[in-house]
Amino acid sequence: MKLVAGRAFTPNDITEASFSSGWRPNMAIVTQQLADKLFANGEALGQSIYFSGEDNPIEIVGIVERNLGPWPNSHNAGSTVFFPAVMDTQWFDYVVRAEPGQREAVAKLLEEKLAERDPQRVVAVNLLEDKLDRYYAGDNTMIQVLSGVVSMLTFIVALGIVGLTVFWITQRQKQIGVRRALGASRSAISRYFLLENLMIATTGIVLGTAAAQIFNRFLASEFEQPALPLSTTAICALILFGISLAAALVPALRAANISPAMATRSV
């Protein structure tokens, strides 16, 4: 974690405590997110907070930039408080950092050394990477499902654009033949249909983007969800814009190949 204000805990600050000892903290380090929530004027450092309805003041001695806390899926994720205490319990968690490529060896050595100190101890070595994967397994599955749905819908939209453009060309073959007979080039015919598709797609994308932002703001305010950045919506709009042009390209080239002789045929 990155300390952005104040100080970290010193060894003299650390207290051994238990749930039954009645210990109460007198200092804490908080995240920037919580500091901004509690003190809108930006002067959280040195201020006192109170925990769980108690009247014991807890001084904020430091502020860290970011930490999600033990439950990242909670609506309070990021509003984290750290107290200078080592809890006296029958189980402990040690977080150990290893050099690249040495993780497995270090894990094995840790298990051996801890067992030497206490043969009755139950030691379980887990990788934070595995814990992270298990914790976010549901979220990752949801992302994959939604990504598949979005990809399928995008493909259907592209097919719709192709079908609609082909329908327009079929209905206007005589009109295209007349333009070709009057001297319109193939590139001019292609540009005509691409520009027509561009105008329709742009109108739909602008309306869809505006509706998405309004709906997103509503969800963010009603359900306390993070707002979708405008940049993300803009990127999605650009992707749809490119897909619409690509989908209309082949039918537009097909229209350019219509012979001027079509002007003399009935449709």
N, C-alpha and C positions, 0 to 999 in steps of 0.2 A: 504494500500500500504506500501511497505517496502522501507524506505529511505536507499540508499546504499552509498550516498556521499553528502556532503554539509549539508544544513539545511532545515527545513520546514519554511513555512511562519509564521511570528509572527503577533499578533493582530495589531501592528503598520503598518504592510505591507498592510493590507487589505484596499481597497478603494471602496467607493460606487460610481458607475459610471453608465452612461446610454449610449445608442447608439448615442445620439446626443450631448453628452457633450464634445466630442473631446479628451476623456481620452486616454492616451497611456501608456502601461505597461513599466516599467523599469527593471523588474526582472521576472524570470520564473523558474519553476521546470519542468524538462523534463524526459522522460523515458530513460532507459539505451539503448533501441533499437535506439531511435532517436539520443542520444549522440554518439553512435558508428557510425551512418550514417554521422553525421555532422562533427565529429572530429575523424578520424581514428587513431590518435595517442593516444587516450584514455585520453586526457586532456580537456574534455568539461567543467568541473567545473570552473567557473570564466570567461569563454569566453562569447562573445556577439553574439547574433543572431538577425536577422531582420525579421519582420513580414509583409507579404503581400506587399513587394516591398517598404516599408517605410525606411527612413533613421534614425529612432529612435532606438538606440542600446538597446537590452534587455539582461541583464546579467543572466546567468544560475547560480542560487544560490543553487540548489539541484538536485539530480538525484534519481528517484525511480526505483525499479527493473523492474516492469511490470505494464502496464495498457493498455487495448485495446482501450480505448477511447469510444466515444458515438456511433460509427458505427463499430462494430466488423467485419462486412463483407467487409469493405472497404479494398482496396489494401494497404492503409496507416495505417491499424489497428496496434496499438502498438507504433506508432511514435506520441506520445501525448505530448502536452504542457499545463501547468497549469499556469494561471495568477492570481495574488492576488486581485481579484475584485469581488464585489457583484453587479450584474447588477440591475438597478432600472427599473423594469418592472411591469406589472399588474398581473403577475403570478409567483409563486415560487414553487420550488420542495424541499421538506424536506426528507432527508433520515434518517430513524430512525431504530436503532437496538434494538431488544427486546430479552429478556431472552427466552430460550426454553420453549415452552408451553404457553407463555404469549402474543404471537403475536396478536391474535384476540382481546384480552382485551385491549392491548395497542392501536391498531388501532381504536377501538371504543372510547377510552378516548381521543385520539388525535383529532378525528372529533368533539367531544363535546367541547373541550377546544378552538379549533380554531374558532368554531362557536360562542362561548361566546365572544371572542374578537371582532368579526365583524360579526353581524348577516347577512349582505349582501354577505358575502364571500361564494363562491362555493367551497366546499371541496370534493375532490375525493381521497379516500384511495385505493391504489393499492399495491399488493404484488410484490416484486421484482422477486419472483419465477414465478408468472404468467406472468410478462413481459418477463422474460427469455424464458419461454415456447413459448410464442407468437412470439418472435423475431426469435427463431431458429426452428419454426414449419416447414418451408420449408426445411431447412437443415435436420431436423430429418426425414421428410417424404422421402427425397432423400436417406438418409442412409438406411431406412427400405426397400425401393424399390431395391436399389443396393445390400443389404444383401440378399434379396430374390432371385435376379438374380444370385448372386454368389453361393448361396446354391443350386439352381436348376442346374447350370452348373457343380458344383462339383458332384452332384448326377448323372448327365449324364455321366461325366467322369468315375465315379466308375462303372456304368453299362457297359460302353464301355470296361473297363479293364476286367470285369467279362466275357463279351461276347467274347472278343478276346482270353482270356485265355482258356475258354471252347472250342473255335474253335481249338486252337492249340492242346489241349488234344485229341479232337476227331480225328484230322488229324494224331496224333502220337500214337494212341492206340497200334498198333502193335509194334512200337519201345519201348513203355513203357513195353508191355508184355515181349519182349525179355530181357530187362534189369531186369525185375522181375524174369524171368526164370534163368538168369545168377547169381542171388543172391542179387540183389539190394533190400535194405530194403524199407519199405514204407516211412520212414522219409527221405531217400536219394532222392526218387522220388519227395516228397513234396519240399525239399530244392532246387532241380534242377529248378522247375518251379518258386519258389519264387525268386531265384537268377536271373533267366532270366528276370522276371518282374522287379526286383530291378535294373538291369542294364539299361533296357529301360526307366524306370521311372526316374532314376538319370540323364540320358542323357537329357531327356525332361525338367526336372526341372532346370538343370544347364543352358540350353539354354534359357528357359523361364525367369529365374531370370536375366540373363544378358540382355536380350531384354527389360525386364521391367525397369531395372535401366537406360539403355540408353534412352528409351522413356521418362522416368520420368525426367531425366536431361534435355532433350530437352524441355519438357513442362515447367519446372521450369525456364529455361533461356529465353524462348520465351514469356511466359505469366506471368512471375513474380509470379509463384505459389510456395508455400513451397515444397521443395524436400522431397520425401518419404524416411524415414530413412531406411538404409540397414537392420536394425534389424527387421522391419516390413516385408520386403520381405523375410527375412530368416525364420521368423515364419510361413508365408504362405507356403513357400517351405517345411518346416517340416510337416505341416498339410497335404499337398498334398502327401508327401512321405508316411505318415502313412495311408492315405486313399488308396493309390495304393497297399500297402502291405495287408491291410485288404480286399480289393476287390479281390486280387489274392489268398487269403488264402483258401477259400472254394473250388474253382476249383482245387487248388494244392492238397488238401486233397482228393478230388474226384479222381484225377489221381493216388494217392497212393493206392486206393482200386481196381485198375484194376488188374484182375487176370493174372498170368503168362500164362494161357491157351490162352490169346489173341495173343500170339506169333505164334500160329498155324493157326490162322484165317487170311483170306484175308481182306483187308481194302479197 
